[in-house]
Amino acid sequence: MLVLGIETSCDETGLALYDSARGLRSHRLYSQVDLHADYGGVVPEIASRDHVRKLLPLAQACLDEAGVERSDIDGVAFTAGPGLIGALLVGAAVGRALALALGCPAVAVHHMEGHLLAPMLEAEPPAFPFVALLVSGGHSMLVEVTDIGRYRVLGETLDDAAGEAFDKTAKLLGLGYPGGPAISRLADEGDAGRFRFPRPMTDRPGLEFSFSGLKTHTRNLWLEHGGETSSDPSLRADIAAGFQQAVIDTMVIKCRRAMQQTGSGQLIVAGGVGANRGLRAALKAAGEKYGFLVSYPRLEFCTDNGAMIAYAGCQRLLAGASEELAIQAQARWSLESLRPPDEHREQRT
């Protein structure tokens, strides 16, 4: 089955073709970072309009790369949530319309399920079960994954996700958008031990995350030492390094707890923050010390992309899932509400 995947949940337009027999055939990704940089964050209306402009040209580029025609597509998968509702509706409308025109089924895909299954695109995919750390601009959560569609959320953020905290801290320090890469680059020049930063919610049991307090602590520290008027040339870099190390240490502690609680020997890290070099090094060290394996999708599939949506959608389409003609998208969507693909087949028999 050849499936076209469409990802438009936020500020990246991702298209891909996945073949159930031959694997990933092609993928294209367009980032809107430059469009939103002047605003210090994503502007939903701008994001939606740019998805409209880029979707069909990128889809054609995928077809050309794979050497196939539109008529060869057997199914269409599109991100239906969670995300920015306007951006989601653009992808859902295009995906459902293409499927109707081609006479093939369409399926709505949960954005976070796409991230969870992104490692399956690798030549040596991880085996179920495993624990996944999903860290992106809008999500920070630990999930126990026993199979496709069988997910148990172990803990998630109570306020700002890690990616949001990076973006807001970068804006505070005058580093621009997106914040994650900017903080990481500056942190390489700083002393992470100069200032004391809290490790949020690590002094109590549980696997929830909270980064709003860390963000406030960083702001107070910045202002206390003069902020933009400071004559200290290393202040900005030292604060960036300390902030980043606090986030990394918090995630490592929570991941170690999750591995102990579940007894799992495999940790998957997905989402844009999973590309952070410091986090990767710290989790690798923790895995070696405590006896669990850590793996990631390749860097290009850590951030939002169409390949993960095409793969996740293909698994559900193969099981007989399909959407009605109504175009549906939802800004919020519980991961635990998803059903395994096999249940689609059982309902149809």
C-alpha positions as CSV (number, residue, x, y, z in Angstrom):
1,M,0.0,0.0,0.0
2,L,1.4,3.4,-1.0
3,V,0.3,6.1,1.5
4,L,0.7,9.9,1.2
5,G,1.3,11.5,4.6
6,I,0.5,15.1,5.4
7,E,1.7,17.0,8.4
8,T,0.5,20.5,9.2
9,S,0.0,20.6,12.9
10,C,2.1,23.8,13.5
11,D,4.8,25.7,11.5
12,E,6.2,22.9,9.3
13,T,4.7,21.5,6.2
14,G,5.6,17.9,5.8
15,L,4.7,15.5,2.9
16,A,5.9,11.9,2.4
17,L,5.1,8.7,0.5
18,Y,5.4,5.5,2.5
19,D,5.1,2.1,0.8
20,S,4.1,-0.9,3.1
21,A,6.3,-3.2,1.0
22,R,9.3,-0.9,0.1
23,G,9.4,1.5,3.0
24,L,9.8,5.3,2.8
25,R,9.8,6.3,-0.9
26,S,10.2,10.1,-0.6
27,H,9.6,13.0,1.8
28,R,9.7,16.8,1.7
29,L,9.7,19.3,4.6
30,Y,9.3,23.1,4.5
31,S,9.9,25.0,7.7
32,Q,8.2,28.4,8.3
33,V,10.8,29.5,10.9
34,D,11.8,32.6,8.9
35,L,8.2,33.7,8.6
36,H,7.6,33.6,12.4
37,A,11.1,34.7,13.6
38,D,10.1,38.4,13.7
39,Y,7.2,37.7,16.0
40,G,9.2,35.5,18.5
41,G,6.9,32.6,18.0
42,V,4.3,30.9,15.7
43,V,1.5,33.1,14.4
44,P,-1.4,30.7,13.7
45,E,-2.9,32.6,10.8
46,I,0.4,33.0,9.0
47,A,1.1,29.3,9.5
48,S,-2.3,28.3,8.1
49,R,-1.9,30.5,5.0
50,D,1.6,29.2,4.3
51,H,0.5,25.6,4.5
52,V,-2.1,26.4,1.8
53,R,0.7,27.6,-0.5
54,K,3.1,24.8,0.1
55,L,1.1,21.6,0.4
56,L,0.3,20.7,-3.2
57,P,3.8,21.7,-4.6
58,L,5.5,19.5,-1.9
59,A,3.1,16.6,-2.7
60,Q,4.0,16.8,-6.3
61,A,7.7,16.9,-5.4
62,C,7.3,13.7,-3.4
63,L,5.5,12.0,-6.3
64,D,8.3,13.1,-8.7
65,E,11.1,11.8,-6.4
66,A,9.4,8.5,-6.0
67,G,8.6,8.2,-9.7
68,V,4.9,7.5,-9.2
69,E,1.7,9.2,-10.3
70,R,-1.2,10.5,-8.1
71,S,-3.3,7.5,-9.3
72,D,-0.7,5.2,-7.7
73,I,-1.6,6.5,-4.2
74,D,-3.6,3.9,-2.2
75,G,-4.4,6.0,0.8
76,V,-4.0,9.4,2.4
77,A,-3.0,10.0,6.0
78,F,-3.2,13.5,7.6
79,T,-2.5,14.9,11.0
80,A,-5.8,15.7,12.6
81,G,-4.5,16.8,16.1
82,P,-3.4,18.0,18.4
83,G,-2.0,21.3,17.1
84,L,-3.1,24.7,15.8
85,I,-6.7,24.2,14.6
86,G,-6.3,26.4,11.5
87,A,-3.2,24.6,10.4
88,L,-4.7,21.2,11.1
89,L,-7.8,22.0,9.1
90,V,-5.7,23.0,6.0
91,G,-4.0,19.6,6.1
92,A,-7.2,17.7,6.8
93,A,-9.1,19.5,4.0
94,V,-6.4,18.8,1.4
95,G,-5.9,15.2,2.6
96,R,-9.6,14.4,2.5
97,A,-10.2,16.1,-0.8
98,L,-7.2,14.3,-2.4
99,A,-8.6,10.9,-1.1
100,L,-12.0,11.7,-2.5
101,A,-10.7,12.7,-5.9
102,L,-8.4,9.6,-6.1
103,G,-11.1,7.2,-4.8
104,C,-9.0,6.0,-2.0
105,P,-9.4,5.9,1.8
106,A,-8.2,8.6,4.1
107,V,-7.3,8.3,7.8
108,A,-6.7,10.9,10.6
109,V,-3.5,10.5,12.5
110,H,-2.7,11.6,16.0
111,H,0.4,13.9,15.8
112,M,2.0,12.3,18.9
113,E,1.4,8.8,17.6
114,G,3.4,9.9,14.6
115,H,6.3,10.9,16.8
116,L,6.0,7.7,18.8
117,L,6.3,5.6,15.7
118,A,9.0,7.7,13.9
119,P,11.7,5.2,15.0
120,M,10.0,2.5,13.0
121,L,11.2,4.3,9.9
122,E,14.8,3.2,10.7
123,A,16.5,0.2,9.1
124,E,16.6,-1.5,12.6
125,P,13.4,-0.3,14.4
126,P,13.0,-0.9,18.1
127,A,10.9,-3.8,19.3
128,F,7.8,-3.4,21.4
129,P,7.4,-2.7,24.3
130,F,9.3,0.4,25.1
131,V,9.1,3.7,27.0
132,A,9.0,6.9,24.9
133,L,10.0,10.4,26.0
134,L,8.2,12.8,23.7
135,V,9.6,16.3,23.9
136,S,8.6,19.0,21.5
137,G,7.5,22.6,21.3
138,G,4.1,21.8,22.8
139,H,4.5,18.5,24.5
140,S,6.6,16.8,27.2
141,M,5.4,13.4,28.2
142,L,6.6,9.9,29.1
143,V,4.5,7.1,27.4
144,E,4.6,3.3,27.9
145,V,4.2,1.8,24.4
146,T,3.2,-1.9,24.3
147,D,2.2,-1.9,20.6
148,I,0.8,0.4,17.9
149,G,-2.3,2.1,19.4
150,R,-1.6,0.7,22.9
151,Y,-0.3,3.7,24.9
152,R,-0.3,4.6,28.6
153,V,0.8,8.1,29.5
154,L,3.0,7.8,32.6
155,G,3.5,11.5,33.1
156,E,3.2,14.8,31.2
157,T,3.8,18.5,31.6
158,L,1.5,20.4,34.0
159,D,2.2,23.7,32.3
160,D,4.9,24.7,29.8
161,A,6.4,22.0,27.7
162,A,10.2,21.8,27.5
163,G,10.2,23.3,24.0
164,E,8.0,26.2,25.1
165,A,10.4,26.9,28.0
166,F,13.3,27.0,25.7
167,D,11.5,29.4,23.3
168,K,10.5,31.7,26.1
169,T,13.9,31.7,27.8
170,A,15.6,32.4,24.4
171,K,13.2,35.4,23.9
172,L,14.1,36.6,27.4
173,L,17.8,36.5,26.6
174,G,17.3,38.2,23.3
175,L,18.3,35.1,21.3
176,G,15.4,35.0,18.8
177,Y,13.2,32.2,17.6
178,P,13.3,29.1,17.6
179,G,14.7,29.0,21.1
180,G,16.0,25.5,21.4
181,P,18.9,25.6,18.9
182,A,19.8,29.2,20.0
183,I,20.0,28.2,23.7
184,S,22.0,25.1,22.8
185,R,24.6,27.1,20.8
186,L,25.0,29.7,23.5
187,A,25.2,27.2,26.3
188,D,28.3,25.7,24.7
189,E,30.1,28.9,25.6
190,G,28.8,29.1,29.2
191,D,29.4,27.7,32.6
192,A,26.4,25.6,33.7
193,G,27.6,25.6,37.3
194,R,27.8,29.3,37.9
195,F,24.2,29.8,39.0
196,R,22.0,27.5,40.9
197,F,18.9,26.3,39.0
198,P,16.1,24.1,40.3
199,R,15.3,20.7,38.9
200,P,11.5,21.0,38.9
201,M,9.4,18.2,40.5
202,T,12.3,15.9,41.1
203,D,12.1,16.2,44.8
204,R,8.8,14.3,44.9
205,P,7.6,11.0,43.4
206,G,5.9,10.9,40.1
207,L,6.7,11.4,36.4
208,E,5.0,14.7,35.7
209,F,6.9,17.7,34.3
210,S,6.7,21.4,35.1
211,F,8.9,24.0,33.5
212,S,7.0,27.3,34.3
213,G,8.8,27.7,37.6
214,L,12.2,27.1,36.0
215,K,11.4,29.7,33.4
216,T,10.4,32.2,36.2
217,H,13.6,31.4,38.1
218,T,15.6,32.1,35.0
219,R,13.9,35.5,34.4
220,N,14.4,36.6,38.0
221,L,18.1,35.6,37.8
222,W,18.5,37.5,34.5
223,L,17.0,40.7,35.9
224,E,18.8,40.4,39.2
225,H,22.1,40.5,37.4
226,G,21.2,43.5,35.2
227,G,19.6,41.8,32.2
228,E,20.1,43.7,29.0
229,T,22.0,46.4,30.9
230,S,24.5,44.0,32.4
231,S,28.2,44.6,31.6
232,D,29.0,41.0,32.4
233,P,30.0,39.4,29.0
234,S,29.4,35.9,30.2
235,L,26.1,36.4,31.9
236,R,23.9,35.4,29.0
237,A,25.9,32.3,28.1
238,D,26.1,31.1,31.8
239,I,22.4,31.5,32.3
240,A,21.7,29.7,29.0
241,A,24.0,26.8,30.1
242,G,22.5,26.6,33.5
243,F,18.9,26.6,32.2
244,Q,19.6,24.0,29.6
245,Q,21.4,21.7,32.1
246,A,18.4,22.0,34.5
247,V,16.0,20.9,31.8
248,I,18.3,18.0,30.8
249,D,18.8,16.8,34.4
250,T,15.1,16.9,35.0
251,M,14.3,14.8,32.0
252,V,17.1,12.3,32.8
253,I,15.8,11.8,36.3
254,K,12.2,11.3,35.1
255,C,13.3,8.9,32.4
256,R,15.3,6.8,34.9
257,R,12.2,6.6,37.1
258,A,10.0,5.6,34.2
259,M,12.4,2.8,33.3
260,Q,12.5,1.6,36.8
261,Q,8.7,1.7,37.3
262,T,7.9,-0.1,34.0
263,G,10.9,-2.5,34.0
264,S,11.5,-1.6,30.4
265,G,14.9,-1.9,28.9
266,Q,14.3,0.4,25.9
267,L,13.9,4.2,25.9
268,I,12.8,6.0,22.7
269,V,13.3,9.8,22.5
270,A,11.3,11.6,19.9
271,G,10.2,15.2,19.2
272,G,12.2,18.3,18.3
273,V,13.9,18.7,21.7
274,G,15.2,15.1,21.2
275,A,17.7,16.6,18.8
276,N,19.5,18.5,21.6
277,R,23.0,17.2,21.9
278,G,23.3,17.7,25.6
279,L,20.1,15.7,26.3
280,R,21.3,12.9,24.0
281,A,24.7,12.6,25.8
282,A,23.1,12.7,29.2
283,L,20.5,10.0,28.4
284,K,23.2,7.8,26.8
285,A,25.3,8.0,30.0
286,A,22.2,7.2,32.1
287,G,21.3,4.2,29.9
288,E,24.9,2.9,30.2
289,K,24.8,3.4,34.0
290,Y,21.4,2.0,34.7
291,G,21.2,-0.7,32.1
292,F,18.7,0.5,29.4
293,L,19.1,1.2,25.7
294,V,18.4,4.7,24.3
295,S,17.5,5.3,20.6
296,Y,16.2,8.1,18.5
297,P,14.7,8.6,15.0
298,R,17.3,10.2,12.7
299,L,17.5,13.9,13.2
300,E,15.3,14.9,10.3
301,F,12.5,12.8,11.8
302,C,12.8,14.3,15.3
303,T,11.0,17.4,14.3
304,D,7.6,17.4,12.7
305,N,7.5,15.6,9.4
306,G,5.3,13.9,6.9
307,A,7.1,10.5,7.0
308,M,6.0,9.7,10.5
309,I,2.4,10.5,9.6
310,A,2.6,8.4,6.4
311,Y,3.9,5.4,8.4
312,A,1.4,5.7,11.2
313,G,-1.4,6.2,8.8
314,C,-0.3,3.2,6.7
315,Q,-0.5,0.9,9.7
316,R,-4.1,2.0,10.3
317,L,-5.2,1.9,6.7
318,L,-3.8,-1.6,6.3
319,A,-6.1,-2.6,9.2
320,G,-9.1,-1.1,7.5
321,A,-9.4,2.3,9.2
322,S,-10.8,5.2,7.2
323,E,-12.4,8.5,7.8
324,E,-15.9,9.6,6.8
325,L,-16.3,12.5,4.3
326,A,-16.6,15.1,7.1
327,I,-13.4,17.1,7.6
328,Q,-12.4,16.8,11.2
329,A,-9.5,18.2,13.3
330,Q,-9.1,18.8,17.0
331,A,-6.6,21.1,18.8
332,R,-6.6,18.7,21.8
333,W,-6.7,15.0,21.5
334,S,-5.8,12.4,24.2
335,L,-3.2,9.9,23.1
336,E,-4.8,7.3,25.4
337,S,-8.1,7.5,23.5
338,L,-6.5,5.9,20.4
339,R,-7.3,2.2,19.6
340,P,-5.0,-0.4,18.2
341,P,-5.3,-0.9,14.4
342,D,-6.5,-4.4,14.8
343,E,-9.7,-3.1,16.4
344,H,-10.6,-1.5,13.0
345,R,-10.5,-4.9,11.4
346,E,-12.5,-6.5,14.2
347,Q,-15.3,-3.9,13.8
348,R,-15.5,-4.6,10.0
349,T,-15.8,-8.4,10.3
